[in-house]
């Protein structure tokens, strides 16, 4: 969690709150976490 906090620029406490499953995470926080984990998130229209 410490390494993820450093990569995202978010505090460890913020990460725990974001990922606890209770609070509604902000899009920007999820975007930073995915980028730090080298995960690309893409949306596409249904056909």
PDB file of N, CA, C, O and CB in Angstrom:
ATOM      1  N   UNK A   1       0.819  -1.181   0.000  1.00  0.00           N
ATOM      2  CA  UNK A   1       0.000   0.000   0.000  1.00  0.00           C
ATOM      3  C   UNK A   1       0.874   1.261   0.000  1.00  0.00           C
ATOM      4  O   UNK A   1       0.520   2.272  -0.607  1.00  0.00           O
ATOM      5  CB  UNK A   1      -0.938  -0.011   1.203  1.00  0.00           C
ATOM      6  N   UNK A   2       2.008   1.190   0.681  1.00  0.00           N
ATOM      7  CA  UNK A   2       2.918   2.337   0.709  1.00  0.00           C
ATOM      8  C   UNK A   2       3.445   2.640  -0.687  1.00  0.00           C
ATOM      9  O   UNK A   2       3.508   3.801  -1.090  1.00  0.00           O
ATOM     10  CB  UNK A   2       4.088   2.075   1.672  1.00  0.00           C
ATOM     11  N   UNK A   3       3.817   1.619  -1.412  1.00  0.00           N
ATOM     12  CA  UNK A   3       4.328   1.813  -2.775  1.00  0.00           C
ATOM     13  C   UNK A   3       3.243   2.375  -3.688  1.00  0.00           C
ATOM     14  O   UNK A   3       3.511   3.258  -4.502  1.00  0.00           O
ATOM     15  CB  UNK A   3       4.862   0.487  -3.345  1.00  0.00           C
ATOM     16  N   UNK A   4       2.032   1.871  -3.556  1.00  0.00           N
ATOM     17  CA  UNK A   4       0.918   2.377  -4.357  1.00  0.00           C
ATOM     18  C   UNK A   4       0.638   3.835  -4.010  1.00  0.00           C
ATOM     19  O   UNK A   4       0.346   4.636  -4.897  1.00  0.00           O
ATOM     20  CB  UNK A   4      -0.346   1.520  -4.137  1.00  0.00           C
ATOM     21  N   UNK A   5       0.722   4.182  -2.742  1.00  0.00           N
ATOM     22  CA  UNK A   5       0.518   5.571  -2.324  1.00  0.00           C
ATOM     23  C   UNK A   5       1.563   6.482  -2.969  1.00  0.00           C
ATOM     24  O   UNK A   5       1.238   7.577  -3.429  1.00  0.00           O
ATOM     25  CB  UNK A   5       0.582   5.689  -0.783  1.00  0.00           C
ATOM     26  N   UNK A   6       2.807   6.031  -3.000  1.00  0.00           N
ATOM     27  CA  UNK A   6       3.870   6.828  -3.614  1.00  0.00           C
ATOM     28  C   UNK A   6       3.640   6.996  -5.110  1.00  0.00           C
ATOM     29  O   UNK A   6       3.840   8.083  -5.652  1.00  0.00           O
ATOM     30  CB  UNK A   6       5.232   6.182  -3.364  1.00  0.00           C
ATOM     31  N   UNK A   7       3.221   5.923  -5.779  1.00  0.00           N
ATOM     32  CA  UNK A   7       3.008   5.985  -7.232  1.00  0.00           C
ATOM     33  C   UNK A   7       1.804   6.843  -7.602  1.00  0.00           C
ATOM     34  O   UNK A   7       1.815   7.497  -8.645  1.00  0.00           O
ATOM     35  CB  UNK A   7       2.824   4.584  -7.794  1.00  0.00           C
ATOM     36  N   UNK A   8       0.769   6.854  -6.769  1.00  0.00           N
ATOM     37  CA  UNK A   8      -0.449   7.600  -7.091  1.00  0.00           C
ATOM     38  C   UNK A   8      -0.429   9.030  -6.585  1.00  0.00           C
ATOM     39  O   UNK A   8      -1.149   9.887  -7.097  1.00  0.00           O
ATOM     40  CB  UNK A   8      -1.640   6.895  -6.525  1.00  0.00           C
ATOM     41  N   UNK A   9       0.404   9.289  -5.569  1.00  0.00           N
ATOM     42  CA  UNK A   9       0.395  10.617  -4.960  1.00  0.00           C
ATOM     43  C   UNK A   9      -0.721  10.767  -3.938  1.00  0.00           C
ATOM     44  O   UNK A   9      -0.959  11.863  -3.430  1.00  0.00           O
ATOM     45  CB  UNK A   9       0.255  11.681  -6.030  1.00  0.00           C
ATOM     46  N   UNK A  10      -1.405   9.669  -3.634  1.00  0.00           N
ATOM     47  CA  UNK A  10      -2.463   9.675  -2.631  1.00  0.00           C
ATOM     48  C   UNK A  10      -1.897   9.157  -1.312  1.00  0.00           C
ATOM     49  O   UNK A  10      -0.926   8.400  -1.307  1.00  0.00           O
ATOM     50  CB  UNK A  10      -3.678   8.814  -3.093  1.00  0.00           C
ATOM     51  N   UNK A  11      -2.494   9.556  -0.207  1.00  0.00           N
ATOM     52  CA  UNK A  11      -2.030   9.045   1.078  1.00  0.00           C
ATOM     53  C   UNK A  11      -2.515   7.609   1.265  1.00  0.00           C
ATOM     54  O   UNK A  11      -3.481   7.179   0.635  1.00  0.00           O
ATOM     55  CB  UNK A  11      -2.523   9.945   2.238  1.00  0.00           C
ATOM     56  N   UNK A  12      -1.831   6.877   2.138  1.00  0.00           N
ATOM     57  CA  UNK A  12      -2.259   5.501   2.419  1.00  0.00           C
ATOM     58  C   UNK A  12      -3.671   5.491   2.994  1.00  0.00           C
ATOM     59  O   UNK A  12      -4.471   4.615   2.665  1.00  0.00           O
ATOM     60  CB  UNK A  12      -1.280   4.813   3.398  1.00  0.00           C
ATOM     61  N   UNK A  13      -3.976   6.453   3.844  1.00  0.00           N
ATOM     62  CA  UNK A  13      -5.307   6.532   4.435  1.00  0.00           C
ATOM     63  C   UNK A  13      -6.373   6.731   3.363  1.00  0.00           C
ATOM     64  O   UNK A  13      -7.443   6.124   3.417  1.00  0.00           O
ATOM     65  CB  UNK A  13      -5.368   7.669   5.455  1.00  0.00           C
ATOM     66  N   UNK A  14      -6.070   7.582   2.393  1.00  0.00           N
ATOM     67  CA  UNK A  14      -6.992   7.823   1.288  1.00  0.00           C
ATOM     68  C   UNK A  14      -7.207   6.554   0.465  1.00  0.00           C
ATOM     69  O   UNK A  14      -8.328   6.259   0.051  1.00  0.00           O
ATOM     70  CB  UNK A  14      -6.467   8.951   0.392  1.00  0.00           C
ATOM     71  N   UNK A  15      -6.127   5.803   0.231  1.00  0.00           N
ATOM     72  CA  UNK A  15      -6.239   4.558  -0.521  1.00  0.00           C
ATOM     73  C   UNK A  15      -7.107   3.546   0.221  1.00  0.00           C
ATOM     74  O   UNK A  15      -7.954   2.885  -0.380  1.00  0.00           O
ATOM     75  CB  UNK A  15      -4.852   3.970  -0.785  1.00  0.00           C
ATOM     76  N   UNK A  16      -6.891   3.429   1.531  1.00  0.00           N
ATOM     77  CA  UNK A  16      -7.701   2.499   2.318  1.00  0.00           C
ATOM     78  C   UNK A  16      -9.181   2.873   2.256  1.00  0.00           C
ATOM     79  O   UNK A  16     -10.037   1.998   2.127  1.00  0.00           O
ATOM     80  CB  UNK A  16      -7.224   2.478   3.778  1.00  0.00           C
ATOM     81  N   UNK A  17      -9.486   4.172   2.348  1.00  0.00           N
ATOM     82  CA  UNK A  17     -10.874   4.618   2.258  1.00  0.00           C
ATOM     83  C   UNK A  17     -11.452   4.344   0.871  1.00  0.00           C
ATOM     84  O   UNK A  17     -12.600   3.920   0.740  1.00  0.00           O
ATOM     85  CB  UNK A  17     -10.975   6.109   2.586  1.00  0.00           C
ATOM     86  N   UNK A  18     -10.646   4.592  -0.160  1.00  0.00           N
ATOM     87  CA  UNK A  18     -11.087   4.385  -1.537  1.00  0.00           C
ATOM     88  C   UNK A  18     -11.396   2.920  -1.819  1.00  0.00           C
ATOM     89  O   UNK A  18     -12.350   2.606  -2.530  1.00  0.00           O
ATOM     90  CB  UNK A  18     -10.029   4.885  -2.505  1.00  0.00           C
ATOM     91  N   UNK A  19     -10.583   2.025  -1.260  1.00  0.00           N
ATOM     92  CA  UNK A  19     -10.686   0.602  -1.577  1.00  0.00           C
ATOM     93  C   UNK A  19     -11.420  -0.223  -0.518  1.00  0.00           C
ATOM     94  O   UNK A  19     -11.415  -1.451  -0.594  1.00  0.00           O
ATOM     95  CB  UNK A  19      -9.317   0.040  -1.771  1.00  0.00           C
ATOM     96  N   UNK A  20     -12.052   0.425   0.471  1.00  0.00           N
ATOM     97  CA  UNK A  20     -12.670  -0.337   1.562  1.00  0.00           C
ATOM     98  C   UNK A  20     -14.001  -0.990   1.195  1.00  0.00           C
ATOM     99  O   UNK A  20     -14.498  -1.828   1.948  1.00  0.00           O
ATOM    100  CB  UNK A  20     -12.881   0.563   2.736  1.00  0.00           C
ATOM    101  N   UNK A  21     -14.579  -0.631   0.073  1.00  0.00           N
ATOM    102  CA  UNK A  21     -15.836  -1.243  -0.328  1.00  0.00           C
ATOM    103  C   UNK A  21     -17.064  -0.599   0.291  1.00  0.00           C
ATOM    104  O   UNK A  21     -18.191  -1.004   0.006  1.00  0.00           O
ATOM    105  CB  UNK A  21     -15.817  -2.678   0.020  1.00  0.00           C
ATOM    106  N   UNK A  22     -16.853   0.399   1.132  1.00  0.00           N
ATOM    107  CA  UNK A  22     -17.967   1.081   1.791  1.00  0.00           C
ATOM    108  C   UNK A  22     -18.203   2.456   1.177  1.00  0.00           C
ATOM    109  O   UNK A  22     -19.332   2.821   0.849  1.00  0.00           O
ATOM    110  CB  UNK A  22     -17.701   1.214   3.296  1.00  0.00           C
ATOM    111  N   UNK A  23     -17.117   3.210   1.026  1.00  0.00           N
ATOM    112  CA  UNK A  23     -17.246   4.558   0.477  1.00  0.00           C
ATOM    113  C   UNK A  23     -17.295   4.510  -1.046  1.00  0.00           C
ATOM    114  O   UNK A  23     -16.840   3.550  -1.669  1.00  0.00           O
ATOM    115  CB  UNK A  23     -16.082   5.450   0.946  1.00  0.00           C
ATOM    116  N   UNK A  24     -17.843   5.544  -1.616  1.00  0.00           N
ATOM    117  CA  UNK A  24     -17.931   5.659  -3.075  1.00  0.00           C
ATOM    118  C   UNK A  24     -16.670   6.373  -3.565  1.00  0.00           C
ATOM    119  O   UNK A  24     -16.496   7.563  -3.302  1.00  0.00           O
ATOM    120  CB  UNK A  24     -19.237   6.434  -3.519  1.00  0.00           C
ATOM    121  N   UNK A  25     -15.784   5.655  -4.278  1.00  0.00           N
ATOM    122  CA  UNK A  25     -14.514   6.266  -4.682  1.00  0.00           C
ATOM    123  C   UNK A  25     -14.697   7.313  -5.774  1.00  0.00           C
ATOM    124  O   UNK A  25     -15.615   7.232  -6.591  1.00  0.00           O
ATOM    125  CB  UNK A  25     -13.550   5.196  -5.161  1.00  0.00           C
ATOM    126  N   UNK A  26     -13.811   8.286  -5.768  1.00  0.00           N
ATOM    127  CA  UNK A  26     -13.808   9.312  -6.809  1.00  0.00           C
ATOM    128  C   UNK A  26     -13.179   8.729  -8.070  1.00  0.00           C
ATOM    129  O   UNK A  26     -12.269   7.905  -7.994  1.00  0.00           O
ATOM    130  CB  UNK A  26     -13.040  10.588  -6.341  1.00  0.00           C
ATOM    131  N   UNK A  27     -13.660   9.154  -9.207  1.00  0.00           N
ATOM    132  CA  UNK A  27     -13.138   8.678 -10.490  1.00  0.00           C
ATOM    133  C   UNK A  27     -11.644   8.960 -10.596  1.00  0.00           C
ATOM    134  O   UNK A  27     -10.881   8.115 -11.065  1.00  0.00           O
ATOM    135  CB  UNK A  27     -13.890   9.340 -11.661  1.00  0.00           C
ATOM    136  N   UNK A  28     -11.228  10.141 -10.164  1.00  0.00           N
ATOM    137  CA  UNK A  28      -9.826  10.533 -10.268  1.00  0.00           C
ATOM    138  C   UNK A  28      -8.938   9.594  -9.455  1.00  0.00           C
ATOM    139  O   UNK A  28      -7.831   9.263  -9.880  1.00  0.00           O
ATOM    140  CB  UNK A  28      -9.639  11.981  -9.798  1.00  0.00           C
ATOM    141  N   UNK A  29      -9.414   9.168  -8.301  1.00  0.00           N
ATOM    142  CA  UNK A  29      -8.634   8.251  -7.456  1.00  0.00           C
ATOM    143  C   UNK A  29      -8.491   6.893  -8.134  1.00  0.00           C
ATOM    144  O   UNK A  29      -7.401   6.320  -8.163  1.00  0.00           O
ATOM    145  CB  UNK A  29      -9.301   8.086  -6.068  1.00  0.00           C
ATOM    146  N   UNK A  30      -9.576   6.387  -8.671  1.00  0.00           N
ATOM    147  CA  UNK A  30      -9.530   5.093  -9.362  1.00  0.00           C
ATOM    148  C   UNK A  30      -8.614   5.183 -10.575  1.00  0.00           C
ATOM    149  O   UNK A  30      -7.862   4.251 -10.861  1.00  0.00           O
ATOM    150  CB  UNK A  30     -10.949   4.647  -9.793  1.00  0.00           C
ATOM    151  N   UNK A  31      -8.677   6.289 -11.276  1.00  0.00           N
ATOM    152  CA  UNK A  31      -7.834   6.492 -12.454  1.00  0.00           C
ATOM    153  C   UNK A  31      -6.350   6.471 -12.067  1.00  0.00           C
ATOM    154  O   UNK A  31      -5.543   5.863 -12.770  1.00  0.00           O
ATOM    155  CB  UNK A  31      -8.190   7.829 -13.147  1.00  0.00           C
ATOM    156  N   UNK A  32      -5.986   7.118 -10.974  1.00  0.00           N
ATOM    157  CA  UNK A  32      -4.599   7.132 -10.510  1.00  0.00           C
ATOM    158  C   UNK A  32      -4.146   5.735 -10.095  1.00  0.00           C
ATOM    159  O   UNK A  32      -3.018   5.333 -10.383  1.00  0.00           O
ATOM    160  CB  UNK A  32      -4.437   8.107  -9.338  1.00  0.00           C
ATOM    161  N   UNK A  33      -5.019   5.003  -9.425  1.00  0.00           N
ATOM    162  CA  UNK A  33      -4.681   3.647  -8.975  1.00  0.00           C
ATOM    163  C   UNK A  33      -4.461   2.738 -10.175  1.00  0.00           C
ATOM    164  O   UNK A  33      -3.483   1.992 -10.209  1.00  0.00           O
ATOM    165  CB  UNK A  33      -5.794   3.076  -8.067  1.00  0.00           C
ATOM    166  N   UNK A  34      -5.348   2.787 -11.153  1.00  0.00           N
ATOM    167  CA  UNK A  34      -5.208   1.952 -12.338  1.00  0.00           C
ATOM    168  C   UNK A  34      -3.926   2.282 -13.095  1.00  0.00           C
ATOM    169  O   UNK A  34      -3.231   1.381 -13.564  1.00  0.00           O
ATOM    170  CB  UNK A  34      -6.419   2.122 -13.252  1.00  0.00           C
ATOM    171  N   UNK A  35      -3.614   3.560 -13.216  1.00  0.00           N
ATOM    172  CA  UNK A  35      -2.388   3.964 -13.914  1.00  0.00           C
ATOM    173  C   UNK A  35      -1.154   3.464 -13.162  1.00  0.00           C
ATOM    174  O   UNK A  35      -0.192   3.015 -13.785  1.00  0.00           O
ATOM    175  CB  UNK A  35      -2.332   5.503 -14.070  1.00  0.00           C
ATOM    176  N   UNK A  36      -1.174   3.537 -11.841  1.00  0.00           N
ATOM    177  CA  UNK A  36      -0.041   3.077 -11.038  1.00  0.00           C
ATOM    178  C   UNK A  36       0.155   1.572 -11.162  1.00  0.00           C
ATOM    179  O   UNK A  36       1.279   1.079 -11.065  1.00  0.00           O
ATOM    180  CB  UNK A  36      -0.239   3.456  -9.574  1.00  0.00           C
ATOM    181  N   UNK A  37      -0.937   0.842 -11.377  1.00  0.00           N
ATOM    182  CA  UNK A  37      -0.867  -0.605 -11.528  1.00  0.00           C
ATOM    183  C   UNK A  37      -0.678  -1.019 -12.989  1.00  0.00           C
ATOM    184  O   UNK A  37      -0.697  -2.203 -13.324  1.00  0.00           O
ATOM    185  CB  UNK A  37      -2.125  -1.247 -10.966  1.00  0.00           C
ATOM    186  N   UNK A  38      -0.494  -0.001 -13.861  1.00  0.00           N
ATOM    187  CA  UNK A  38      -0.301  -0.238 -15.299  1.00  0.00           C
ATOM    188  C   UNK A  38      -1.495  -0.958 -15.925  1.00  0.00           C
ATOM    189  O   UNK A  38      -1.336  -1.867 -16.740  1.00  0.00           O
ATOM    190  CB  UNK A  38       0.971  -1.054 -15.532  1.00  0.00           C
ATOM    191  N   UNK A  39      -2.687  -0.532 -15.528  1.00  0.00           N
ATOM    192  CA  UNK A  39      -3.927  -1.092 -16.066  1.00  0.00           C
ATOM    193  C   UNK A  39      -4.599  -0.007 -16.904  1.00  0.00           C
ATOM    194  O   UNK A  39      -4.811   1.111 -16.434  1.00  0.00           O
ATOM    195  CB  UNK A  39      -4.881  -1.602 -14.916  1.00  0.00           C
ATOM    196  N   UNK A  40      -4.928  -0.344 -18.135  1.00  0.00           N
ATOM    197  CA  UNK A  40      -5.598   0.597 -19.023  1.00  0.00           C
ATOM    198  C   UNK A  40      -7.099   0.326 -18.973  1.00  0.00           C
ATOM    199  O   UNK A  40      -7.532  -0.814 -19.138  1.00  0.00           O
ATOM    200  CB  UNK A  40      -5.054   0.483 -20.483  1.00  0.00           C
ATOM    201  N   UNK A  41      -7.885   1.367 -18.748  1.00  0.00           N
ATOM    202  CA  UNK A  41      -9.326   1.273 -18.644  1.00  0.00           C
ATOM    203  C   UNK A  41      -9.934   1.947 -19.865  1.00  0.00           C
ATOM    204  O   UNK A  41      -9.702   3.133 -20.102  1.00  0.00           O
ATOM    205  CB  UNK A  41      -9.841   1.919 -17.325  1.00  0.00           C
ATOM    206  N   UNK A  42     -10.714   1.194 -20.645  1.00  0.00           N
ATOM    207  CA  UNK A  42     -11.298   1.721 -21.860  1.00  0.00           C
ATOM    208  C   UNK A  42     -12.793   1.452 -21.873  1.00  0.00           C
ATOM    209  O   UNK A  42     -13.240   0.364 -21.512  1.00  0.00           O
ATOM    210  CB  UNK A  42     -10.627   1.112 -23.093  1.00  0.00           C
ATOM    211  N   UNK A  43     -13.561   2.442 -22.289  1.00  0.00           N
ATOM    212  CA  UNK A  43     -14.998   2.278 -22.453  1.00  0.00           C
ATOM    213  C   UNK A  43     -15.306   2.256 -23.952  1.00  0.00           C
ATOM    214  O   UNK A  43     -14.692   2.973 -24.742  1.00  0.00           O
ATOM    215  CB  UNK A  43     -15.790   3.423 -21.725  1.00  0.00           C
ATOM    216  N   UNK A  44     -16.252   1.432 -24.310  1.00  0.00           N
ATOM    217  CA  UNK A  44     -16.663   1.354 -25.720  1.00  0.00           C
ATOM    218  C   UNK A  44     -18.177   1.256 -25.781  1.00  0.00           C
ATOM    219  O   UNK A  44     -18.807   0.670 -24.900  1.00  0.00           O
ATOM    220  CB  UNK A  44     -16.001   0.132 -26.443  1.00  0.00           C
ATOM    221  N   UNK A  45     -18.748   1.825 -26.807  1.00  0.00           N
ATOM    222  CA  UNK A  45     -20.189   1.759 -26.997  1.00  0.00           C
ATOM    223  C   UNK A  45     -20.601   0.335 -27.340  1.00  0.00           C
ATOM    224  O   UNK A  45     -19.903  -0.369 -28.069  1.00  0.00           O
ATOM    225  CB  UNK A  45     -20.641   2.734 -28.101  1.00  0.00           C
ATOM    226  N   UNK A  46     -21.730  -0.073 -26.811  1.00  0.00           N
ATOM    227  CA  UNK A  46     -22.253  -1.403 -27.131  1.00  0.00           C
ATOM    228  C   UNK A  46     -22.751  -1.413 -28.565  1.00  0.00           C
ATOM    229  O   UNK A  46     -23.271  -0.414 -29.063  1.00  0.00           O
ATOM    230  CB  UNK A  46     -23.390  -1.809 -26.155  1.00  0.00           C
ATOM    231  N   UNK A  47     -22.588  -2.532 -29.212  1.00  0.00           N
ATOM    232  CA  UNK A  47     -23.023  -2.627 -30.609  1.00  0.00           C
ATOM    233  C   UNK A  47     -24.338  -3.342 -30.706  1.00  0.00           C
ATOM    234  O   UNK A  47     -24.865  -3.519 -31.805  1.00  0.00           O
ATOM    235  CB  UNK A  47     -21.981  -3.340 -31.458  1.00  0.00           C
TER     236      UNK A  47
END
